[in-house]
């Protein structure tokens, strides 16, 4: 890859395309605010209800709107100016967050408002993410798509690292209103990154949004075995290996430390994402992306299994509390989660590159819509899995069982999928 410096990240996409650089910076700053609000809403719901299951329902409530919006948003991105579609989606997210802040400042927030606005934000973000990702191959050449995906890992790592950590600190020191308000301010950067883009009409035959467009996309996906397999592998990882919903309870009950621990655990995942992107120089040069995805997802499953074992160990130690956290256990848990974030990001680099390189432009919006549904929907199903299972068993059980399931299922799929194992980034085929 041109511009690569050994193991360090390749910055060539930022130099090659100022438009991509502006969108990348805007998305990163707005993403910090989005993560800030995501964790704050979780803490807010847990404070109102004291229930991990209620926290998990935040994700579940947004699942159907997110799926519908992702699919329809992908059709919009394949039929209209992608810049305009992305701007409209950002506007809806901004308005939803502003309303959440206003309700909190006036003391009018309820759990139903938190659920409803989370649903709206999830839907708008689904459209925005699908559209922005479909824009990237129009801004940079194909040989820079993998480095661009690694750069997205840097921004994701920063947003998920800074956002949750700030959420825990801000909620503890200032309360919920200020935390939501900061997100409103950070969201403004998204508009700068999108507003300065050129008009981006889809290339090739345009199919108007509707049933025909959706059927056309699904027909393509039926023929695209490699794309379909990466969806399946990611759904397995996110359904059985996503412990985020457990974090508020862990900070209150098992590990101690309250909201600060919740922020640290979430930030640990992001630290792994950031570090693996920072040293992605060799990763982006590996051409066998199918194998790379499978190995990274199995490493992810092993990390989640290790996290569950750490939690199991805590059961046999003296009880912790918000005022007296178990520091050693928190540190070891964060290390396991850091490895999980690194493994997931390596998988994401290969999955994003495969999507952008192997799918034609006229179909890219719809496939990105399905991709976003998988990426964002899997963790929501995973939240239901972890939240429900932990309610009837123990907090350590979902990650232990889930890690084993992820490793085993991916091994079975790879044995049965020679074409996916042999996927070559030099000759991308969907």
matplotlib code that plots the C-alpha trace (Angstrom):
import matplotlib.pyplot as plt

x = [0.0, 1.3, 2.1, 2.3, 5.1, 5.7, 3.3, 1.9, -1.4, -1.4, -2.6, -2.7, -6.6, -6.5, -3.9, -5.4, -8.9, -9.6, -13.3, -12.8, -10.6, -13.3, -16.0, -13.8, -13.0, -16.7, -17.8, -15.2, -16.3, -20.0, -19.3, -17.8, -21.1, -23.1, -21.3, -21.6, -25.3, -25.5, -23.8, -25.6, -29.0, -28.0, -27.0, -30.2, -32.5, -30.6, -31.0, -34.8, -35.4, -32.4, -32.9, -30.3, -33.2, -34.6, -31.2, -31.1, -34.6, -33.0, -31.2, -34.2, -36.6, -34.4, -33.9, -37.0, -36.8, -33.1, -33.6, -36.4, -34.4, -31.2, -32.9, -34.9, -31.9, -29.8, -32.4, -32.4, -28.6, -28.9, -31.5, -30.7, -27.7, -25.9, -24.7, -28.3, -29.5, -26.6, -27.4, -31.1, -30.2, -27.8, -30.5, -32.9, -30.2, -29.4, -33.1, -33.6, -30.6, -31.6, -35.1, -33.6, -31.4, -34.4, -36.6, -33.8, -33.2, -36.9, -37.2, -39.7, -37.8, -39.3, -38.2, -40.7, -39.1, -35.7, -36.9, -38.7, -35.8, -33.3, -35.5, -35.5, -31.7, -31.1, -33.1, -31.5, -28.0, -28.7, -29.5, -26.5, -24.0, -25.1, -25.0, -21.6, -20.0, -21.4, -19.8, -16.3, -15.4, -16.4, -13.8, -10.7, -9.2, -9.8, -6.3, -6.8, -10.1, -8.4, -6.4, -9.6, -11.3, -8.4, -8.8, -12.4, -11.1, -9.1, -12.1, -14.3, -11.7, -11.4, -15.2, -15.9, -12.9, -13.6, -17.4, -18.1, -15.3, -16.6, -20.1, -19.2, -17.3, -19.8, -22.9, -21.1, -20.0, -22.6, -25.7, -27.5, -28.5, -25.0, -23.9, -26.7, -26.1, -22.4, -23.5, -25.8, -22.7, -20.5, -23.1, -22.5, -19.2, -21.0, -22.8, -19.4, -18.0, -21.1, -22.0, -18.6, -18.9, -19.7, -23.0, -22.8, -25.4, -25.2, -23.5, -25.1, -28.8, -30.9, -33.9, -36.3, -36.9, -39.6, -40.3, -38.6, -35.4, -35.4, -36.0, -33.2, -30.8, -31.8, -31.3, -27.8, -27.1, -28.3, -25.6, -23.0, -21.8, -18.8, -20.8, -23.5, -21.0, -19.4, -22.8, -23.4, -20.1, -20.6, -24.1, -22.8, -20.0, -22.3, -25.3, -23.3, -20.3, -21.6, -21.5, -22.1, -25.5, -24.0, -21.6, -23.9, -24.8, -21.1, -20.2, -22.9, -22.9, -19.9, -16.9, -17.9, -17.1, -20.5, -20.7, -17.0, -16.4, -19.1, -17.2, -13.9, -15.1, -16.6, -13.5, -11.3, -13.0, -12.3, -8.7, -8.3, -10.0, -7.7, -4.5, -5.2, -5.9, -2.8, -0.6, -2.6, 0.1, 0.6, -3.0, -4.3, -1.7, -3.0, -5.0, -6.9, -9.8, -12.1, -9.5, -8.7, -12.3, -12.7, -9.5, -10.3, -13.8, -12.5, -10.0, -12.9, -14.8, -11.8, -11.4, -15.1, -14.7, -11.7, -13.8, -16.5, -13.9, -12.7, -16.2, -16.6, -13.5, -15.1, -17.9, -15.4, -13.8, -15.1, -18.0, -17.3, -19.4, -19.6, -17.5, -15.0, -14.4, -12.3, -9.5, -7.5, -10.5, -11.5, -8.0, -8.0, -11.5, -10.4, -7.4, -9.7, -12.1, -9.1, -8.2, -11.8, -11.9, -8.7, -9.9, -13.3, -11.6, -9.4, -12.5, -14.2, -11.3, -11.6, -15.4, -15.7, -13.0, -14.8, -18.1, -16.7, -14.5, -16.6, -20.1, -20.9, -21.7, -25.3, -25.9, -23.6, -26.2, -28.6, -25.9, -24.4, -27.9, -28.1, -24.5, -25.4, -28.4, -26.1, -23.4, -25.8, -28.6, -26.4, -25.3, -29.0, -29.9, -26.8, -28.1, -31.3, -29.3, -27.0, -29.6, -32.1, -29.6, -27.9, -31.3, -32.0, -28.4, -25.5, -23.6, -20.6, -22.5, -23.5, -19.9, -18.6, -21.2, -21.2, -17.4, -17.5, -20.4, -18.6, -15.4, -17.2, -19.7, -17.1, -14.9, -17.8, -18.7, -15.1, -14.8, -17.9, -17.0, -14.0, -14.9, -15.0, -11.7, -10.0, -11.4, -8.6, -8.6, -6.6, -9.5, -12.6, -15.7, -19.0]
y = [0.0, 3.4, 5.5, 2.6, 2.9, -0.6, -1.5, 2.0, 3.2, 4.4, 8.0, 8.1, 8.4, 11.7, 13.1, 11.8, 13.2, 16.4, 15.7, 12.3, 13.9, 16.5, 13.8, 11.6, 14.4, 15.5, 11.9, 11.3, 14.4, 13.7, 10.0, 11.1, 12.8, 9.9, 7.5, 10.0, 9.9, 6.1, 5.4, 8.2, 6.8, 3.4, 4.9, 7.1, 4.0, 2.0, 4.9, 5.1, 1.3, -0.5, -3.2, -4.6, -6.0, -2.5, -1.3, -4.1, -3.0, 0.3, -1.7, -3.9, -1.0, 0.5, -2.7, -2.7, 1.1, 0.6, -2.4, -0.6, 2.7, 0.9, -1.0, 2.1, 4.4, 2.1, 2.4, 6.2, 6.2, 4.3, 6.6, 10.2, 12.5, 10.7, 14.0, 15.2, 11.9, 11.9, 15.6, 14.8, 11.8, 14.0, 16.6, 14.1, 12.8, 16.3, 17.2, 14.0, 14.6, 18.3, 17.2, 14.7, 17.4, 19.8, 17.1, 16.3, 20.0, 20.5, 17.3, 15.9, 12.8, 9.4, 5.9, 6.0, 9.2, 7.6, 4.6, 6.6, 9.0, 6.1, 4.5, 7.7, 8.2, 4.5, 4.9, 8.1, 6.8, 3.7, 5.8, 8.1, 5.3, 3.4, 6.5, 7.8, 4.4, 4.2, 7.6, 6.6, 4.6, 7.7, 9.9, 7.6, 5.0, 1.3, 0.6, 3.0, 1.4, -0.8, 2.0, 4.1, 1.4, 1.4, 5.1, 4.6, 2.2, 5.1, 7.4, 4.6, 3.9, 7.5, 8.0, 4.9, 5.5, 9.1, 9.1, 6.4, 7.6, 11.2, 9.9, 8.2, 11.2, 13.9, 12.0, 11.6, 15.2, 17.3, 15.0, 14.0, 17.4, 18.7, 15.4, 15.4, 19.1, 18.4, 15.8, 18.5, 20.8, 18.0, 17.0, 20.3, 19.0, 16.3, 19.0, 20.7, 17.4, 16.6, 20.1, 20.6, 17.4, 17.6, 16.3, 12.4, 10.9, 7.0, 5.6, 3.1, 2.2, 3.9, 2.0, 4.2, 3.3, 0.7, -3.0, -3.4, -1.8, -4.0, -7.1, -6.2, -5.8, -9.1, -10.9, -9.5, -10.6, -14.2, -14.3, -12.6, -15.6, -13.8, -10.8, -13.0, -15.1, -12.0, -11.0, -14.3, -14.4, -10.9, -11.7, -14.7, -12.6, -9.7, -11.9, -14.1, -12.0, -8.5, -7.8, -4.0, -4.3, -5.9, -3.0, -0.8, -3.7, -4.8, -1.3, -1.4, -5.0, -7.2, -5.0, -1.8, 1.8, 2.7, 4.9, 5.4, 1.6, 1.4, 4.1, 2.3, -1.0, 0.5, 2.6, -0.5, -2.0, 1.2, 1.2, -2.1, -0.7, 2.3, 0.4, -2.2, 0.6, 2.6, -0.4, -1.6, -1.1, -4.8, -5.7, -3.7, -5.4, -8.9, -10.0, -13.0, -11.1, -14.1, -15.9, -12.6, -12.1, -15.7, -15.6, -12.2, -13.2, -16.3, -14.2, -11.9, -14.9, -16.0, -12.5, -12.4, -15.9, -14.6, -11.6, -13.9, -16.0, -12.8, -12.0, -15.6, -15.1, -12.0, -14.2, -15.8, -12.5, -10.1, -8.0, -4.7, -1.5, 1.8, 3.4, 0.4, -1.1, -4.1, -2.3, -5.5, -7.2, -4.1, -3.9, -7.5, -7.2, -4.1, -6.0, -8.8, -6.2, -4.4, -7.6, -8.0, -4.5, -5.1, -8.4, -6.9, -4.0, -6.2, -8.1, -4.7, -3.5, -6.6, -6.6, -2.9, -3.3, -6.3, -4.5, -1.4, -3.2, -6.1, -4.4, -2.2, 1.5, 1.2, -1.5, -0.2, 1.9, -1.0, -3.5, -1.0, -0.6, -4.4, -4.2, -1.5, -3.5, -6.5, -4.4, -2.4, -4.9, -7.8, -6.0, -5.2, -8.9, -9.6, -7.1, -9.1, -12.4, -11.1, -9.1, -12.0, -14.7, -12.8, -12.1, -15.8, -17.0, -14.7, -11.8, -13.9, -16.6, -14.9, -14.0, -17.4, -19.3, -16.7, -16.9, -20.7, -20.4, -17.8, -19.8, -23.1, -21.7, -19.8, -22.9, -24.9, -22.2, -21.9, -25.6, -25.5, -22.3, -22.7, -19.7, -17.4, -18.8, -18.1, -14.5, -12.5, -8.7, -8.3, -9.9, -8.9, -10.9, -10.5]
z = [0.0, -0.9, 2.0, 4.5, 7.1, 8.3, 11.1, 11.5, 10.0, 6.4, 6.3, 2.5, 2.3, 4.2, 1.9, -1.3, -0.6, 1.4, 1.1, 2.8, 5.4, 6.3, 6.5, 8.6, 11.1, 11.3, 11.8, 14.6, 16.6, 16.2, 17.1, 20.4, 21.2, 20.0, 22.3, 25.1, 24.8, 24.3, 27.6, 29.4, 28.3, 29.6, 33.0, 33.0, 32.4, 35.1, 37.5, 36.8, 36.9, 38.6, 36.0, 33.5, 31.5, 31.1, 29.9, 27.3, 26.1, 24.9, 22.2, 21.5, 21.2, 18.4, 16.5, 14.2, 13.4, 12.7, 10.4, 8.4, 8.2, 7.2, 4.4, 3.2, 3.7, 1.5, -1.2, -0.8, -1.1, -4.4, -5.9, -4.7, -4.0, -1.2, 0.3, 0.7, 2.2, 4.8, 5.7, 6.3, 8.5, 10.5, 11.0, 12.5, 14.9, 15.9, 16.6, 18.6, 20.8, 21.3, 22.5, 24.9, 26.4, 26.7, 28.4, 30.9, 31.8, 32.5, 34.5, 32.0, 30.9, 31.5, 30.6, 27.6, 26.3, 26.6, 24.6, 22.0, 21.3, 21.3, 18.5, 16.4, 16.8, 15.9, 12.8, 11.7, 12.5, 10.4, 7.3, 7.9, 8.4, 5.3, 3.2, 4.5, 4.0, 0.4, -0.3, 0.6, -2.6, -4.6, -2.7, -2.7, -5.1, -4.5, -3.3, -0.4, 0.8, 3.4, 4.9, 4.9, 6.9, 9.3, 9.7, 10.6, 13.3, 14.6, 14.7, 16.2, 18.8, 19.8, 19.9, 21.9, 24.2, 24.9, 24.8, 27.4, 29.7, 29.5, 30.1, 33.3, 34.6, 33.4, 34.8, 38.1, 38.3, 36.5, 35.8, 32.7, 31.2, 30.6, 29.1, 26.5, 25.8, 24.9, 22.4, 20.7, 20.3, 19.0, 16.4, 14.6, 13.3, 11.3, 9.3, 8.4, 7.1, 5.0, 3.8, 2.1, 0.0, -3.7, -5.0, -5.2, -7.4, -7.7, -10.8, -13.1, -13.4, -10.7, -9.1, -7.3, -3.6, -3.1, -3.3, -6.7, -5.4, -2.3, -4.3, -6.7, -3.7, -2.2, -5.5, -5.7, -2.1, -2.9, -5.6, -3.4, -1.2, 0.2, 1.3, 2.8, 4.7, 6.4, 7.5, 9.1, 10.9, 12.3, 13.5, 15.4, 17.0, 18.0, 19.1, 21.5, 22.3, 23.1, 26.9, 26.8, 28.4, 31.5, 32.2, 34.4, 36.6, 36.8, 38.0, 40.6, 41.8, 40.9, 40.1, 41.9, 40.9, 39.5, 36.4, 36.2, 35.9, 33.2, 31.2, 31.7, 30.5, 27.4, 26.8, 27.1, 24.0, 22.2, 23.2, 21.5, 18.4, 18.4, 19.0, 16.3, 13.8, 14.8, 14.1, 11.0, 8.4, 7.9, 8.5, 5.5, 3.2, 4.0, 0.9, 2.2, 3.8, 4.3, 6.4, 8.2, 9.2, 10.5, 12.5, 14.0, 15.0, 16.7, 18.6, 19.6, 20.9, 22.9, 24.4, 25.5, 27.0, 29.0, 30.1, 31.4, 33.3, 35.0, 36.1, 37.4, 39.5, 41.1, 42.5, 44.8, 46.0, 48.7, 47.6, 45.8, 45.9, 44.1, 46.9, 47.2, 43.7, 43.0, 41.2, 40.2, 38.8, 36.8, 35.3, 34.2, 32.8, 30.8, 29.4, 28.1, 26.6, 25.0, 23.1, 22.1, 20.6, 18.7, 17.2, 16.3, 14.5, 12.4, 11.3, 10.6, 8.4, 6.2, 6.1, 5.2, 2.5, 1.0, 1.0, -0.7, -3.2, -4.3, -4.5, -7.6, -6.9, -8.1, -5.5, -2.7, -0.8, -0.4, 0.5, 3.0, 4.4, 5.0, 6.3, 8.9, 9.9, 10.6, 12.3, 14.5, 14.8, 16.0, 19.2, 19.9, 19.6, 21.7, 24.3, 24.6, 24.8, 27.6, 29.5, 29.5, 30.3, 33.1, 34.6, 35.0, 35.7, 36.6, 35.1, 34.2, 32.4, 29.0, 28.0, 29.0, 27.0, 24.2, 23.7, 23.3, 20.8, 18.7, 18.4, 17.6, 15.1, 13.1, 12.9, 11.5, 8.9, 7.7, 7.1, 4.9, 3.0, 0.8, -1.4, 1.5, 2.9, -0.5, -0.9, -2.5, -2.1, -5.3, -7.2, -5.2, -5.9, -4.0]

ax = plt.figure().add_subplot(projection="3d")
ax.plot(x, y, z, "-o")
ax.set_aspect("equal")
plt.show()
